[in-house]
Amino acid sequence: MSDLEQLRAEHEALIQFLYLAPVGLAQADLDGAIVMMNPIAAQLLMPLSHDGSLDNLFTALEGVAPELRHLSSRFDKPSGKICDGLHVHLNAGGTGKKIPQILAITLLKLDGRRMMAVIDDVTLQVRRERQLRQNDAWLNAILTGITDYALVGLDAQGAVTDWNPSIGRVTGFGAEIVGRPYSVFYPRDAMTPERVLDRLHDADKDGWSLDEGTRARADGSSFWGSAMIAPLPDRADGDGRAGEPDGPAYCLILRDITDKREASECRRREAYGDYLTGLANRRAFFEAAEQELARSRFVPRSTAVIVVDADHFKAINDRYGHPGGDAVLQHLAAILAETFREVDTVARIGGEEFAVLLPSTDLARAEMVARRLRGVVASQVVQFDDAGIRYTLSAGVACLEPAEGPDGGIDLLLKRADQALYAAKRAGRNRVMCWRPESTDPAPPGEEGGKNAA
């Protein structure tokens, strides 16, 4: 066999491997232009294409993984792994009953001209890993630092039933907390009345409910703590209520784990944080929305979403370069983080697109907060190098009311908010619009901002 025939045979073997591989494989140049891909890659990427074509890897993934282009451009080694198993959270598919799809993307720089993308659907694997992490956290809560804990009895509605010295030792609260909901141990805007009951329902369903985050002391200071709620085995009578009207139905174990906060936050940022802004990423947003809408089946409540987009962002990038655009996104992210409650999920879900999930919030309340956000942004200037960058935002607001039920899912809620956002842009930008059920056309609020001249 000649060298040319040998080369052809090896090339055919490579092509056969590419097409038969059990994961998606796509070869592209360093700008993202796709040279070839196998059928699995096309199947996974095609739903992300806006025009039905798959010419550029970065363009196809821009709406769900805007960081890929950034990571690739900043990778200065001649070859190597640009990213490894980056999770990309896609929409669920409209009905609210389909499991939201999660892709894992690995980018390999082959040489100075080429890179390879490995794309895999890891939806079920991620769900299994999440359950394992919860199990590990439960064991850690039981076995680690058990000498430093507060043991709290809760009634069937989540109110503290009695006081004991362990509560005072960890939180500083006295007997005055008896009869108050356990949210007294959380920052003021970290819990809603519905969320208090959600934790109890989770404990009933799974045998326990554990969360970790900022906790509040009586003197106003805070600490990083874990809170595990478990139902008491002899708590219920034949009607399913606590056996004694004032007796405990649940046990809350509250622990101060401030010394473990840095490691915990580092893991959280790696999995759920946006690399540029420090906000939650798309994956975190969809997981939070999935949980919130599932819980609303037990305790019906309004759930709102605000979608925010920086106006004329391409013009900002063209004038000030990508570093200037990054400064604007970081500035907007900081204002978003300051504007919303701790119980809300504020996330970057696209290049210059952000979304906020607001539990237990109706349309009027969400609209009011969105207007305030718009006004704050329009009044400020981003200092970049020697220039001051002014920009504005457009926002779309939508809400699922209890009467509708949660079955429309986050896809329906985002679709409505996106329709309102596009209407705000068509109307001149720098304004807030709401989606209303009586019409498919979003209705403007009573007060609008002026036209963006950026």
N, C-alpha and C positions, 0 to 999 in steps of 0.2 A: 504494500500500500504506500502510495506517494505521500509526501508531507502535506500536499494540498488535500488529498483524500482524507488523511488523518484529521486535518483541521476541520473539514466539513463534517466528518463523523462526530467529532467532539462537539461541534456547534449544534448538530441535530440532537445529540444526547442532552445538551444543556437546555435546548428549547423544550424537549420532552419533559425534563425535570421541572422546568418552570411551569408548564401547563398542568402537570400531574401533582404538583405540590399541594399538601392539604391546607395551606394557608395562602393568603393573597400575597403576591409578589409583583412589584412594579419597579422597573429600572427607569431612572430619570437623570437629566443633567442637573447641575448644581443650582440652576434657576427654577427647577421643578418641572421642566418640560418632559413629558412622559415619552419614552422611547418604545417600551413594550411592557405588557402586563399579562398576567394569566387570568383565566375566567373568574376565579374567586375574587381577585382584586377588583375586577370590573363590576362584579355583582355587589360587592360591599361599597364601592365608591359611587356607583351610578346614581343611587338615590340622593346623593349630595350635590349632584351637578344641576345647575340652574337652567342650562340650555341644552342638556342632553349630550354634551361632549365631555370627554375626559382628556384634555390636552395637557393640563398642568396639574401636578400633584398638590402644590400649595394652594392654587386657586380652588380646587375641588374641596379642600379641607379648611379653607379660610373661615367659613362660618362656624365651625365646631372646634377647630384647633389652630387659632391664629398664631400661636407661639412657634409652630413648626418652621415657618419661613425665617423667623428671628433666630431660632436655635441653629439653623443651617448656615445662615450668613455669618454668625459669630464663631462657628467651628473652624479654627485656623490650622488644625493638624492636617497633614497630607492625606491621612486615611484614618478610619476608626469609627466608633459608634457615636453618632450625633445624639440620639436619645434611645432609651431602652424601655419598651413596653409602655409608652405613654398612653394613658387611658383617655378615650374620647367618647363622651356621652352623647348619643343621638336621641332624637325624639322617639316617643313610644309608638306612634302610628295612628293616633286619632281617637280610638275608642276608649282609651284609659285603662283597658284590661290587658293589653299586650305588655310584656315585660320590656322596659326601655332597653334599647340595644347599646352595648358598650363595645367599642373596638380598642384593641391594643396595637399601637404603631411603634415599630422600631425603624429608625433611619440609620443606614450604614453608608459612610462615605468610602467609595471604592478607590478613587484616585482623584486627581485634580480636575476631572471632567464629569465623573459619574457618581451616582449614589443609588442605593437599592432600598426600597421600602418593603417591610414585612408587615402585613396587616392581618389581624386575626380577630374573630368574634369571640369575646371572652365574657359575654353577658352572664351565663350561668356560673362560670368560675368565680366571677366577682361576687355574686350573691352568696356562694358558699363561703368565700373568704371573709365576707362581712359577718356571717354567722359565727365563724371560728374566732374572729377578733372579739366579738361580743362575749363568747365563752371564755376567752383568755382574760378579758377585762373583769368578768365576774369572779374567776378564780383569784385574780390579783387582789380584788377588793376584799375577798375573804381571808387570804393567806398573808397579805403584806401589811405591816404596820397596824395590826389589829388592836394594839394598845391605845392608839390615838384615834378615837372615833366617838361620834355622838349617836346614841340609840334613841330613836323617836317613834312613838306610837301615833298612828294616823287613823282617823275614823273613815267611814265609807266615802266621804266627800273630800278626803285629803286634809282635814283639819287636825292640828296637833291635839292629842287627847290629854297629855300630862307632861309635866316638866321633870327632869332629873339632872343631877350634877354633870353628867357627860355633855349635855346640851350647853350648859354654861361654860364648861371648859373649852369646847371647840368654837363656839359661836359668840359667847358673851351674853346671850339672851337669857332672861329670867322667866318667871312664871307667867308674865304678861302675854306670852305667845300662845298659851293654851286657848284653843278655839279658833286660832287663825290658820289659814292654809299654809302648807309647807313652803309655798313660794316666798315666805318671809325670809328664807335662807338664800334667796336668789336676788340679783340686782333688780331694780325696780322695773325695767323694761324687758326682762329676760323671760317672763312667763305671762301667759294669759289665763283666765279662768278655765278656758277649754283645754289648754295645755296641761294644767294641773290634773284634770280628769284623764287626759290622754295617757299620762304615765301610769295611772292606776289601771286603766284598761290594758295597757301593755303588760303590766305585772300579772293581771288575771290570765291573759292569753299565754304568756311565755313562762310564767312562774317567777319572774323577776323583771325589773326594768332598771337599767343603769345608764347614767349620763355623767359627763365630766365637763367642768368649765368653771367660770368665775362664780364664787359664792360670797354672800354678804354677812358681815358680823353686825352685832348690835350697835357698835360705835361708828358705823358707816364705812369702816375699812373692808377690804375684800381679801380673799384667798382663793387659791386654785384647789378645787375639791371634787370628789366623786360622791355621787348620791345614788344609793341602791335602794329600791323599793321592792318589797316582797309581801304577798298576801299571807296573813296568819292562817294556819291550818284549821283552827277551830272558831273562825270568825263569823260564820254564816249560820242563820237558822233556815227553816224551810222556805222562806220567801227570798232567800239570797241576800238578806241584809245582815249587818253586824248583829250578833246575838244580843249585845247590850247596847242601848241607844247611845251611850256615851263611851263605850268601850272601843279599843283599837281594832281596826280591821286590817291594817297594814303595818309593817315595820319599815322604817326608814333608817338606813345606816349612812351617816354623813362623815366623810373623812377629809382631813386636810392633807393634800398631796402636793403642796407647793413645790417641794424639792424635786418633783418629777415633771413639773410643768414644761421645762425647756425641751426635754426629750419628747414629750407628748405633742407639743406644738410643732416641733420639727417634723414628726411623722405626719401630722395633719396637713401641714403646708405642702409637703411633698406629694401627698395624694389628692388634696382638695383645694390647694391654693393656686391662684393665678400668678405666674412668674413675674409679671411686670407690675401689677397694681397691689398685690398682697390681699386682694379680695378673694372670695370663693371662686372656684372655677366652674365650668359648665357641668362637670360631673357632680360637684357638690350641690349645685342648684337643682338638678333633676332628681337627685336622691332625696333632698329635703322636700321637694314638691310631691314626690311619690308618697312619702311618709305622711305628709300633711293631709293629702286628699284621701288616703286610706283611713286615717284617723277620723276624718270628718264623717265617715259612715257611722261611727259610734256616737259622736257628739256633733250634730250638724252645726255648721258655722259658715260665715262668709269667708272666702279666700280671694285675695286680690293679687294681681301682678302688675307691676309697672315696668315697661320696657323703655329704655333711655338710649338715645343715639346722639353722639356729638355732631353738630351741624357742620357741613362743608369740611369734613375732616380731611378729605383728599387735598383740598386747597391748602390746608395747614401743613400737611406733609410736603407738598410741592414747594411751599414758600420757606419753611424752616427746616426741612429735612426730617427724617424719621426720629432723630433725637428730640426735636421740637414736638413732634406728634406724641412721642412717649411722655414728654413732660405734661402735655395737656391731659392725656389719659390718666396719669398718676394724680394730677390735680383734681380731676372729676371723681376719681375713685375715693380720694380723701374726703371730699364733700359728701359723697354718697354714704360713706361709713359714719360720718358725723350726723347725718340727717335721720337715719332710720334706727329703729329699736334693735336691741340685742337679739330679740326673738325673731326678727326678720332675717331673711337670707339675701345678702347683696352679692351679686356675682357678675363677673365679666363672661359673657357667653359668645362673643364674637370679636372682631377686630376693634371697632369703636362702639360696640353695642353692649349694654349692661341690662340686667334684669333684677328685679327685687320681688321676692315672694313675701307677702304680708299676711300671716295667719290671723284669723278672727278680725278681719278688716273689710268693711263694706266699700262700695264704690265712692261714696261721698268723702269718706276719710282718706282713701288712697289718692283721690284727685286733689284734695287739699294739700297733702304732703308733697305730691308731685309739683304742684304750683309753687310751693315754697322752695323746693329744690331748684326749679327753673329760675326763679328770681335771684337766688344766691349765686348761681353760676353766672348769670348775665351781669352781675354787679362786680365781678372779680376779674383780675388780670393775672395771667401766668407769667412769671418772670423767667425768661430763658435767654442765656447769654446776656446780650445788651438790649434785648427786645422785650416788649411786653405784649403777650399774645392774648387777645380777647376772643372768646368763643361763646357759643350758646348751645343749647340742647333742645331736642324735641322729645316728647314723651307720649306714649300711649298707655292708657289705663283700662284694665278689664277686671271683672269680678265674677266668680261663681257664687250664686246665692244658695242658701240651704234648700230652697224649693227645687232647684235644678238637680241637686245631688252631685256627687263627685265623679260620676261615670264618664263625663266628657274628658276628664283627665287634663294633665298639664298641657298637652298639645292643643286642646280646644282653647284653654285660657291664654296661651301664648299667641295662638292665631288671632284671637280677638284683640289682644293688646298690640300685635303687629299691625293689624288693620287700622287701629286708632293712630299708631305711630306714623304710618304712611300718609294718613289723612292730614296729620299735623304738618308733615313735610310739604305736602301738596298745597297746604294753606299758607305757606310762607316760612315755615320753621320757627324756632324759638317760641314754642307754644306747647300746651298740653291739651290732648283730646281724649275723650272716653268712648269706649264701645258701649252701646246701650241696646238692650234686647228688643226694643220695639222697631229697630231698624238695623239693616246691615251696614248702613253708613254711620260712622262714628259722629257723635254730636260734640260740638265744641263746648268747653266750659263757659261759665259766665264771664270769665276774665281771661284774656289772652295776652301773650307777650308780643313785642313788635317783631318785625321782619328781620331776620339775621342778615347782617351786611358783611359778615366775615369773608 
